[in-house]
Amino acid sequence: RILKYATMGPGAAPEKVEACARIVHACPRDVRHGWSSVLDALQLDVEVGALQTPTAVIAGTADRLTPVVHARRIAAALPECLGLTELPGIGHMTPIEASEAVTGRIRELVTTYVQVKEGA
């Protein structure tokens, strides 16, 4: 229940919640703790302005871990932001809850900005 509350939107399907739980619990506790230290040290408000690549921001409007207001700030600070996609009712785990929307946006970026070398 706590994991669902923290990471998923209120209408998340049970199988999506279970998939999220499997992902989280497959990661050892010490690794999750170490990652929290990395996240704590991030200074996105300072560093994001240096990113010189076309970037899209995706956020769930029901994200309790990283509220959408932060995504809006990141999008505003990105020099080459291609837009902010807000997914209504979706929580923190957007790739699980809204996989079609997330992969669709990634496909758009790849199609537009990645050049495949011949013979690759």
C-alpha positions in Angstrom: 0.0 0.0 0.0 2.7 2.5 0.9 4.6 1.7 -2.3 1.4 2.3 -4.4 0.7 5.5 -2.5 4.2 6.9 -3.0 4.8 5.8 -6.6 1.6 5.2 -8.5 -1.5 7.3 -9.4 -4.7 6.6 -7.6 -6.3 4.7 -10.5 -3.3 2.5 -11.2 -4.3 -1.0 -12.3 -3.3 -3.8 -9.8 -1.0 -5.4 -12.4 0.9 -2.1 -12.8 1.2 -1.8 -9.0 2.6 -5.3 -8.9 5.1 -4.6 -11.7 6.3 -1.6 -9.8 6.7 -3.6 -6.6 8.7 -6.3 -8.4 11.0 -3.6 -9.8 11.6 -1.9 -6.5 12.0 -5.0 -4.5 14.4 -6.5 -7.0 16.8 -3.8 -6.1 18.8 -4.5 -2.9 18.0 -2.1 0.0 21.6 -0.9 0.2 21.5 0.1 -3.5 18.2 1.9 -3.0 19.7 3.7 0.0 22.8 4.7 -2.0 20.7 6.0 -4.8 18.8 8.2 -2.4 22.2 9.8 -1.5 22.9 10.5 -5.1 19.4 12.1 -5.6 19.9 14.2 -2.5 23.1 15.7 -3.9 21.7 16.6 -7.3 21.5 20.3 -8.1 19.1 20.2 -11.0 18.2 23.8 -10.8 21.8 24.7 -11.5 22.9 21.9 -13.8 19.9 21.5 -16.1 20.6 24.8 -17.9 23.9 23.3 -19.2 22.2 20.4 -21.0 22.6 21.2 -24.7 20.5 18.5 -26.3 16.9 18.4 -27.4 15.0 17.2 -24.3 11.4 16.3 -23.5 10.0 16.3 -20.0 7.3 13.8 -18.9 5.5 14.0 -15.6 2.5 12.5 -13.9 0.1 14.9 -12.3 -0.4 12.6 -9.4 3.4 12.1 -8.7 3.9 12.4 -5.0 7.7 11.9 -5.1 8.4 14.5 -7.7 5.4 16.8 -7.9 4.7 18.2 -11.4 5.7 21.7 -10.3 9.3 20.4 -10.4 8.9 19.1 -13.9 7.5 22.5 -15.0 10.6 24.2 -13.5 12.9 21.7 -15.2 11.2 22.2 -18.6 11.4 26.0 -18.2 15.1 25.8 -17.4 16.1 23.5 -20.2 17.7 25.4 -23.1 16.4 23.0 -25.7 13.2 21.8 -24.1 10.8 20.2 -26.6 7.9 20.4 -24.3 6.4 19.1 -21.1 4.0 16.2 -21.3 1.7 16.1 -18.2 0.0 12.8 -17.8 -3.3 13.3 -15.8 -3.7 11.0 -12.8 -0.4 9.2 -13.3 2.1 8.9 -10.5 5.9 8.7 -10.4 6.2 5.5 -12.3 5.1 6.9 -15.7 6.9 4.2 -17.8 4.8 1.6 -16.0 1.5 3.4 -15.7 1.5 5.1 -19.1 4.0 3.1 -21.1 2.4 4.0 -24.4 2.6 7.7 -23.8 6.2 7.5 -22.6 7.5 5.3 -25.4 5.5 7.4 -27.9 7.4 10.5 -26.8 10.7 8.7 -26.9 10.0 7.4 -30.4 9.2 11.0 -31.5 12.5 12.2 -30.2 14.5 9.3 -31.7 12.8 9.7 -35.1 13.4 13.4 -35.2 16.9 13.7 -33.6 18.8 10.4 -34.0 20.5 9.7 -37.3 21.2 6.1 -38.0 24.4 5.4 -39.8 24.1 3.3 -42.9 25.0 -0.4 -42.2 24.4 0.0 -38.5 
